[in-house]
Amino acid sequence: MSPAKRSVVITSLVVLLGTGVFWWGTDGFTALTAETARRVEILRSPRPLPAVTLEDQDGNVFNLRDYRGKLLAVDFIFTRCTTLCRSMGMIFKQIRDLIPPESLGRDFLLISISFDPDHDDPASLKKYGQTYGADGKIWRIARVPDKAELKSLLESFGIVVIPDEFGGYEHNTALHLVGRDGKLRLISDIDKAVPFAEQVVALL
């Protein structure tokens, strides 16, 4: 084989090998980021959630297992946030308003969970909820008082929370859908409220 042909063969092999590695590493080109990979994984293999104890804006204690048999939308917030969390409140209100009224409470509910239990007591949660019309029944605003349980819950949902220099937090945001079996089944962008609600309606 001539040097020129040998060079062409080697180059082709390198390209094929690189393409194969990229295909494998991106889950068939469908996962180009860690976030996308996380969402693809959840669609393929819904994730069980830990049995954590929550406290809502009215001081009621409950567990995610209490929602078995219903669809549950979940987001993560902290009430002192003045940016993304405020947007999340409006987005969750929009989703609630897109669900058929007869299904609210019976087949579908919402929970906004604070990852800042030291500051977000029931009074703070209630004030946040009142801003968006969260009634404490169809839509609860809650916290996980136990730090170990909170850490486990955030890890299960793939939520990353990093303290910032102003006493607040940087964190990722998404819309999460927990199925009737209590497993995390869908993660969607926060600007996809309408498609998210449509997927919920299709499952009712």
N, C-alpha and C positions, 0 to 999 in steps of 0.2 A: 504494500500500500504506500502510495506516495505521501510525502510530508503534508501536502495540501489537503489530500483526502483524509489523512489521519486527524488533521486539525479540525476539519468539518465534523467528523464523527465525534471527537471529544467535546466540541462545542455543543453539539446536539444532545449528547448525553448529560452534560451539565445543565442545559436548559430543561430537559425532561425531569431530571432529578430535582431541580429547584422548583419546578411546577408541581411535582408530586409532593414535596415537603410543604409547599404553600397551601396546596389543596387540603392536606391532612391537618395542617396547623390552623387553618381557617374554617375547618368543618365543611369542606367542599365549597369554599369561597363564600359561604353564607355568613361567616362570623369574622368580620374584619376588625372588630374591637372586642375587648373583654366584656363590655356591656352587652353587645350583640350576642356574644357567645353565651352569656348568662341567660338571655331571653330565649335563645334557641334551645338551650338545655332544659329550661322549664317547660317549654312546649312539648318537648320529646319525653321528658320524665318529670311529671309534676312532683313537687317537693313537699314532704310532710313538714308540719310546723310544730314547734315545741309547745307544750301545755303551760303557758305563762298566765299569771294572774294580773289582771288589769283593774284600774280604778277610773271611773268615768267622771264627767263634769258634775254629776249629782252625788258623788261619793259612793256610788254603787260599785261593788266588786264583782267581776265576772271573768270568764275564761273564753278563749277562742273556740274551745270545744263546744261552748254553748250554741254556736252557730252552725253546727253540723246539720245538713239537710237544706241549708240555704246558701245562696251566692253572696259573697262578701267582698266589697271593694275596700281596699286598705291604702292609706297613704301615711307618710311620716313627716312630722312637723315639730317645731318648737314655737311657742306662742309669742316669744319676744322677737321673732324673725319679722322683718319688714319688707322682705322681697319675695323669694320663691314660695314661702309658706302662705303668704297672703294670696298669691296666685292659685295655690293649691286649694285654698278655701273656696274661691270662685269656681274653680274647675269641678270640685266635688259637688258644689251646689248645682252646676250645670248638668252633671251626670245624673244626680238625683231627680232633677226636673224632667229628664228625658225618659225615665223609666215609667211604665204604666202605673198609675196610682194604686191600682188594685194589687200590684205585686210588691209595693213598698211595705217593708215590715214582715210580709208573709213569705216572700220568696227571695227578696234582695234587701241587703242593709249595707251601711257604710260605717267605717271606723277611721278616724284620724288619730294616729298614735304619736304622742310626744316622746322624743328621746332625751328630754331634759327634765326628768322628774324632780330634781332639786328645786327648780324654779316654777315648774308647772303643777301647782296644786289644783284641786278641784275648782277653786274660784277662778284661777287663770284660765283653765280649760273651758269653764262655762262662759267667760267673757269672750274668748275666741269663738266658741260655738255660736253665741248669740249674734255675732257679726255676720254669720253666713246662714243662720236659720237652722243650725243643727239642733234637733229637738231632744236628743238624749235617748231616743227610742229607735227611730229609723236610722239616724246618724248620730253616733256617739263620738265625743272627743275624749280620749283616754290617755293614761300614762301607765308605765310598768314600774312600780315602786322599787322592785328588787333589781339591783344593778346587774347581777349575774344573769337573771332571766331576760333582762333587756338586751344584754350583749348577745345572748343566744338567739333572741328574736330577730335582731338586726342582721346577724350573720345569715339566718335562714332566708331572709328577704333580700340579702345582698346590699344592704344599706351601709354606706360608709359615712361616718360622722367624725369630723376633725375640728377641734376647737380653733377659733380664729383669734386674732390679736385684740378684738374688741369685746371679748367676753361672750361672743355668740358661736356659731358653728358654720362650717362649710359642709355641705352634704349633697348626695345625689338624690334626685327626685324621679318618681315614676308612678304610674297607676298600676296597682296590683289587684288581681282577681283571685280570690280563694274559692275553690269549688265546693260543692255540696259535701264532698268527702273530707273537707278540712285541709286539702292540699293546695299549695300555691300553683296555679295553672297558667297564669298569663301575666306578663309585664309589658306595659305599653308606655309610650312617651306621653308627657303631660299635655302636649298640644294635640293629642288624639282623643279628646274627650268624646266626641260624637261617635267615631268608630268603636271606642271602648263600650259606650252605652249600647250601641247596636249589637255588639257581641253578647252583652249581657241579656238583652231582650231576646236574642235568638236562643238562649239557653233556658229561658223561663218556661 
